[in-house]
Amino acid sequence: MGVVDLPSLKAAVLTPCSAPGTVVGGSYSISTVVHLRSHDGANDAKVKQRSVDLAVETARFAHRNAKCDLPSGLPVESPRVGADSG
């Protein structure tokens, strides 16, 4: 699950990490938030796509390094914002 907030130039991704019962207290997920710096002349579509790309790659890195036992659910390739799904 993820979200992009263009006005604040932030993007966030939530990925599952450990299954219920694997750790004391239940299951754990990893929340990854990225914040881009503003660039003059960058259009909203380009900024949004870069935010998505950075958030997905950062979440993939965090999930791998945390040695999670659940699949991340992240796409194999970074999703293209506004691309046709069919």
N, C-alpha and C positions, 0 to 999 in steps of 0.2 A: 504494500500500500504506500502511496506517496502523494505529495502535494507540492505545488509550486506557487509562491506568492510573488508576483512580479513587482508590485510597488516596493516591497522590502528587499527584493533581490535574494530571496531565500527559497530553498527547496529542502524537503524532508522525506525520508524513507524509513518505514518500519519493517523490519525483517524478523521472522521467528528464529529463535536460536536453540532453546532446549525444550524438550518434550515435558509435559506434566509428569511429575514423579521422578524426573531425572535428577533434579536438585532440590534441596530443602526449601520449602516455601512455594513450590509450584513450578511454573514455566517462566522462561525469560525470553524477551525479545530485545533486539538492538534498534535504537532510534538514532538515525544519522541525519544531521542537519548541516547544510552548506550555505554559505553566504558569499555571493559574488560582489565584487567591487563594480561600481558604475563606470561605464565607458561612454564618452560622448560619441554620438553618431550610431550607436548600436541600436538596432530595431528590436521591438518586443519579441518577435518570433525567434531571433537569433539568441537573445538573452535567455529566453525561456528554454530553448533547446540546450544551451550550454549548461544551464542550471540542472536540467534533467540528467544530462550526460554525467556531470560531476557528481550529483547525488547518487546515481546508480553505481558508478564506479567506486565511490567512497563506501557505500553500503556493502558492495561485493568484497572489498578489501577488509572491512571490519568483520564481516561474517566469517570469512576465511580465517582470519587471524584469531578470532575468538574460539575457533575449533567447535563451532556449533554442530549439534547432532541432527538438526532438522534442515531440510532444504530451504534455501533463502527465498525461493519463489521469484527471484529476479530474472528478467529476460536475459537470454544468451547474448543478444546484442542490445545496445541502448535503444529504447523506444524513440521513434521519431515523432516529435510533437506535430500534431495536425496531419499526420500521414494517414492515408486510407487504410482501414483495417481489413478490407475485403479484397 
